[in-house]
C-alpha cells in the first residue's frame, strides 16, 4: 500500500518529465489541500509530554539550505525534500529581539522561550531589571523556566545539547545568572564570587534538584582547577577550571547513590550500553567543552544528537505523568559564527534527524513538539542557481563588476572576507566544498554576527494551533505550559476526561491592571 503522496514523490524522483506536466503539480497540491482540511479538527488533548527542539542560530535561510542539503545527501536535487520540521502542521514566526538589543544573543532569547519573559542580552533566567555582569542585580529578579514548572508538576525533565550543558541555551532552563560567561567560578570576577553570585555549572546541580537527564559537553567546568581530563589527560586546555576545589560530578554521584538507577557517563560506549528501562537519572558529559561538529565527530567515542535524544526520551517517558525535554542543536550557531556554512548546515540536518527519531518514539496525541530558533545569522544563499545546484557550489554566473565567480552561499559579515592584491579572492582557486571552507562575506569580522529577522516556529501535537501568526518569542513557553496544564495555566484543565475545556484561563485583576498601565 502506498499513500498518494508517496506515489507522487516516486513519480517526481523517477520521471523528470512529470515536472513539466501541470497534472503533477495540481495533483500534489490537491493532496496537500486534503491534508490541510484535516487540520480543521484541532488536537485539544492535554499534552502529557513537551519537547522543545532549539536550533541555535537556525534562521529561515538556514532551514531552507538544510532542506536542500538533506535531499542532496540522499542523491536528490534537494529543493523538493521535506525536513522533519517541514511536516509539522502549524508554523508561526517569532520576534527575537532582547529588551535591550534589536539583534539578540542566545542568552536573552533563551530566557524568553524558556522562562516566558524577555530579558537583556547576556543574561539568563533573570528579568530585564538585571544588568549584565552586575552581581548585585541578580537577587529579586530571578524568573523560573518551563523546565522547573514541569518538574514541580511531577514530570520528568531533561536537557540534551551539542554545546556545553552550562552554555547560554540550556542554562536558562535552570540558572539565574547576570552573565552567560560565568560557566564556573574560574570565569567569574572575584568580587562577584565574594558577593554570593553562583556560577552556572554549580546552579545546574543546586537550583532544580534531580534533573532527570543531562547530556552534552562542559566537563572541565565541573572539576577542580588543573585536574586533568579523563579523555585528554595531557592537554592543559581541557583541565578543570573550578577555583573552589569542588568536584561537581563526584558530588552528583554521591548524592544519587541512594537512587540505584543513576548513571554518570562520558563516552558513547558507556551511553549506548545503558538500558533505559534500568536508568532514571543520567549525567552525560562527553567533552571538556562543546561537542565536536557532527562532520568531525568520532563516531566511536562521541554520541550523535540523535542517539542522545533517543535515549533521553526512553528514560523520561517512563514517568506516568510525562516529561519536558529541551534539545539544542547548538553548533549550528558556531558554524555560522566561523563562516563555515557546511558545518552549520550539517548540524541542522543532524538536528532534523533527531526530530525524526523523536517522532517515531512519541505520539502526536499526547506529545507537543515545538521546533524553533533563538535568532538568525547573516547567512544566505542565492545567485540564480539552477535546480539541483549543490548547495555549497558556485552561482552560474560571474560577477559583472569584478568578473570573478562566487558561491551561492555568502555571509553579510564574518571571517570569509578576503582581499588579494586589492581584489576579491577568486573562489574557483579554492576548495569551496571543503568542510571548513569559510564562505565569502561583505564585511570583515573575526566572527560573523547574528541576524535580526524573525525565526520560524514549527509545532505539532496538543494545542499546537496556538502557535500561529507572528508572536513575541516569550509567548512560546506560555503556550507549551497551557498545553500541558503546568505553571500558571491550570484553570482550564478541570475536565476529568483529559480533554481541554476551551475557555481560556483568565488573568488576574492585578495582571490586567499592570498590562493597562503598560499600554496606556
N, C-alpha and C positions, 0 to 999 in steps of 0.2 A: 504494500500500500504506500502510495506517495501522495502527500498533500499537494494541492495545486501550486503552491509557492515553490516546492522542490522541483516539480516538473518544469516550471518556468525557468528556474535557476539552471537546471540541467540544459535546457534548450539554449539559454543565453550563453553558457560556457562553451557548448559544443558547436553551435551553429552561428557563426559570426554574422551571416546574412540576416538572421532573425532580428538583429538590432535595427535593420533598415526597414523592417515591416511594422507599420503602425499597429497591427494586431498584437504584436509582442508587448509594446508599451501600454496599450489600452488594457490588455488582459492583466498585466502586472498591477496597474493602477486600480483596476476593479477589485482585484484580490485584496489589495491594501485597504480599499474603501470598506469591504466587508469586514475586515478585521477591526477597523476603526469603529464601525457601528456596534460591535460587541461591547465597546467600552462605555456605552450608554448605561449599562448596568454596572454601577460603581461597587467596588470592593470596600465595604464599610465594616469589615470584621475588625476585631481587636488584634493589634499586632502583638503577638507573643514575643517575636524576635525583631530586633532592629540591627541593620548593618549599614554603616556609612563607609563607602569607598571614597577616599580623598586622593585625587591625583594632584600632587603638589606642582603648581605651575602649568597644569593641563588646560590651557586656553582652548578656545574653539578651533583655531588653526592647527593646534597640536592634535586634537581629536580627529580632524579630517585627515591630516597627514598619517596618523597612526592607522586609520582605517585603510588607507591605500597601502601602507606597508604590510599590514596584516594580510591583505589579499595577495600582494606580490610575493610574500613568503610562501604562499600556497600555489604559486605559479599562475595566478590570475592577473588581470590588468590592475585590479585594486579598487577602482572607484565604486564598483557595484557591491563591494564587500559590506557585510554588516558587522560592526563591533557588537560585543555582547550588550554594551550600554545602549547601542542604537535600537535594540529590540524592546527597550523599556517603553511602556505606553504613554508616559507623561513626561514632558520636558518643560523646564522653566529657565529663566535667566536670573542670575544672582549678581547684585551690585556689591562690589568687593572693597570699596573704599574703607579706610580706617577713620576713626573720629578726627585724627589729626593729619591724615595723608590721603591725597587724591589717588595716588598709586600705592597700593598696600604692600605690607610684608606678611610673612606666613604666621607670625605670632598674633598680631591683632586680628587677623582673619580667623585663626583657629579659635580664638575667644568668641568670635561671633557665631560660627557654625557649630560650636560645641557647648557654649555657655548661654547663647541666646542674647548676648549683649555686645554691641560694637565697642571697640576699645582702641587705645593708642597703639601705634606701631611699636614693635619690640617688646611688648608686654604680654603675659599670658595669665589667664584666669583672674584678672583684675579689671575693674571698670575703668572708664576714661578719666576718673578722678585720680588714678595712679599715674605717676610721672616716671618715664623710663630712667632706670639706674638710680632712682632716689628711694632708698630702702624705707625711709620713714613715711612714704605714701602708700605702703602696702596694707597695713592694718586698717581694717574697716572698709576696705574697697575690694575685698575678695568676692568673686562670683563663682557659683558652682556649675558643674557641667552635667550634660545628659548622662554621661557615664556614672556619675555619682547618683543622679536621680534613679537610674536603673538599678544600681546596687542597693540603694535604700528601699527599693520596691521588691527586693528579694531575687532579682535576676542575677545571673552570672554575667561578668563583664570582661572584655578583653581588648588588648591593643596589639596590633601587628603592623610593623613598619619596616621599610628598607633603609631608613636612616637610624640614627641613634634613638633609643627609646626616650631620651630626655631632650630631643630636638623640639623645635617650635610646635609642630603639629600635635604630636602625642602629648606634649607637656601640658597643653591647655586642658586636657581631659582630667588632670589630677592636681596640677600645681597652681600656686598663686605667686607669681614672681614678676617683679618690675623690670627684669632684664632677661631676655631669652637666652643670652650667652652665659648665664650663671649655671653651667652644666654641672659643676661640682664646686666645692668651696675653693678649689685651686684656681678657678677662674673668677672668683669674686674679690672685690676690693676689701681690704682688711676692715675698714670702717663698717661695711655692710654686714660682715660676719659678726662683728662686735655688737652691732645694733640689733642682732637677733634674726636677721633675714636668713632663710634657709635656701640652700642650693636646690636645683631641680631634681637631681638624682636622689637626694635624701627625701624629697617630698614624694617621689614615686612610691616609696615604701612606707611612708608615715601618714600621708594625708587620707588615703582611702584604704582601709585595712583589707588585705587579701583580695587584690585584683586577681582574678582567676587565671588570666592568660596575659603574659607579657612576652613579646617576641620582637627582636630587632637587633640593632648594634648598640655600642656605647659601653662596652665592658670596662674601659680604662677609668671611667668616672665613678666606678663602684669600688675601686680598690685603693689602698694607701699609696701615697706618693712614692714613686721609684720601685714599687713592686712590679716584677716582670710579668708579662702577659703569658698565659698558658699556651697560646698558639704561636706567638712571636717572641720567645724569651730573650732573644738577643737584640731586639730593636727598641731603643730607648723611647722613640716617639710613641710607642704603644704601652709604655709603663703607666702604672696607676697615677692618678692626679690628686687624690684626696689629701689635704693637709691635716685633716682632723684624725687621721690614722684609722678611720673606720673601714671595715670590710663589709659593704652592704650586702654582698652576695652571701657571705657567711652568716650574717645576721638574719637574712631571709630564710636561709636553710635551717638555722637553729629554731627560728620562730615557727616554721612549718613542720617541725619534726613530729609534733603530735597529730599532724594531718598526714597520714601514711601515704596519701595519694598525691604528694607534691614532688616535682622533679625540677632540678636545675640542669640545663644542657647548654653546650657551647659549640656544637658542630652538627652537621646534617645527619651523620650516622647515629648519634645519640637521639636526635629528634625523631627520625623515622623508625627507630627501634621501639618507640613507645606505643603502647596500646591505649588509645584514647579512652577506652572503657575503664581503664585502671588508673587514670590520671584526672584529678580535679583541678590542680594548680600547677602551672608551669611557668618558669622563668627561663627564657632562652635568649642568651646574649652571644651572638655569633661572630662579632668583630669588635675590636677595641673602639672603633669609630663607626662610620656608616658602613653598611654592607656594600660590597663591590657592585658595579654596574652589572646588569644581567648578562651582557655580552662578554664580560670579563670574569664572571663568576666561576669559581672552581666547583664544578658540579659534584665532586666527590665530598667536599667539606662544607660548602655553603648552601643552605636551602634556598629554593626559589620562593618568591612571594606566594605563588600558587600552593606550594607544599605547606608553607606556614599557615595560610588561610584555611586549607582543608583540615589540618589537624586542630586548629583553633576552634572551628565550628563543631567538629566532632566531640571536642571536650565540653564546649559551652552548652550544646543543645541537650545535654543530659539533664539539665535543670528543668523540672516541670513548669517553672514559672517563666522560662525563656531566657533570652540573653540580649546584651548590647555588645556589638563588636565594631571597633574603629580600625579600619585598614587604610594604611597610607602607602601609595606608590610615591615615595618621597624623592627618588633620584631623577625623576622627570625634570624637576626643578634644577638639579645640579648639572645635568647635561646641558640644559639651555644656558645657564649662567656661564658655562665654559665654552659656549658656542658650538658644542658637539651635538648637533641635531640627531645624528644616528644613535648615539647613546640615549638621548632623551626619548626618541620615538620607540626604540626597543623596550625601554622601561614602561612606556604607555601600553604597548602591546602585551607585555607580561602582566600588567595590572588587569587588562581586559581578560586575559586568560584566567586570572584569579576570580574575576567576576563570574565567568562562565562556570568555573568549578563550584563556586558558592551556590549558583543557581541549581546545580544538579543535586545538591545535598540539603536544600531547604525547599520550602513550599511558598508559592505566591499567596496562598490563602491565609497564612499566619505570620509571614515574614515581610516586613517592609524593608526594601533595599533602596538606598539613595547613592548615586554616584555624582560627584561634583569636583570642583577645583577650588583652591583658595584664591588664586589670582592667575593671570595670564603671563605671557612673556612677549618680548619684542621679536618674536619668531613669526615667519610667514613663508608662503611659497606661491609662486606664480610664474609669469613669463610666457603665457600662452602655450604651455606644454601640451603635446598631443596625448590622446587617450593611451593609458598603459605606460607612459614615460616613467622610468624608475624614479621614485620619489627623491632619491639622492642624486639624480642626474642633472644634465645641463638643460637649459632652456633651448628651444630650437632656433635661436637667432643670436646674432652678435649685437652688442651694444651699438647703437647708431651714433654714439658720442666717442667712445674710445676704441671701437671696432674689436672688442675682445668678448669672448664667451662669458657666460655667468651661469651659476647653478640656479635651479628653480627655488631652492631653499636659501633664504637670506635672513639676516638679522638687522634690526634697526640700529642697534649698537652692540658693542662687545669686542672680544679679543680677535675676531676674524678680520679686522681692518688691516690691510697690508698694502704698502706703497713701495714700489721698487723703481728707483731712478725717477721718482716723481710721478709714476703712473701706477694705476691699479694693477695688482698682480694678475697674471694670466693663469686662470684656474685650469686650463687644459694641460698645463705642465705639471699638475699635481694629481695625486690620487684622491680625488674628492669623494670617493665612496669608502675610504678607509674609516675604521670605527671612530677614530679620534680626530678626524678632519674638522677644522673649525671653519664654519661657513662664513663667507664674507659679510661684513657689517658696514653700515653707512658711517657710523661714528665710532672712533676708537675708545674702548674702555677695557680695563683689565678683566672685568666681569660684566657680562651682559645683565640688563636690568629687567625687572618685572614690567608687564604691560597693565594698563589701567582699564581695559574694557571689561564688560560683563562676562561671566563664565556660565556654562551650561549646568543645569541640574537635571539629572535623569532619575525617575522614580518609578517603582512598581510595588505592588502589594497593598495591604490595607491602608486606606486613606491617601494613597499616592496622588490622587486627583487634586489634593490640596496644594500640591506644588505645580503651579500653573502661572503663566504670565511672567511678569518681572517683579522680583522681590528683593528686599533687603537681605543680605546674607545671614543676618542673625535670626531670620524667620525659620530657618531650616530645623534647628533643634526643637523649636516650639511645635512644629508640625509632627515631627517624629515622636515627641513626648505625648502629643494628643492622640496619635495613632495607637500608642501602647498604654495609655492611661497611667502615665507616670508624671512625676514632677507636679507642676501646678495645674495640670489639665486632667482632672479626675471627675469633675461634676457630671460629665456626660456619660459616665461609664457605669450607670446604675442597673442596666439590664442584666438579668440573671442568665439570659440566653447566650451571652458573649457577643451579641451584636451591638453596635453603637446606637444610642439614641442620637437623632440627628440635630437636636437642639444644641447650639454651641454653649460652652461654659462662659457665663457672663463675668466680666471683670469686676473687681470690687469697686465700690464708690471712690475709695482713695485713689485707685489707679486711674479711674475716669477723670477725677479732678486734676491729677498730675498731668495727664495727657492734654486736658483742656488748657492748662496753663502753658504747656509747651507749644501748642498750636495757635494760641491766641496772642 
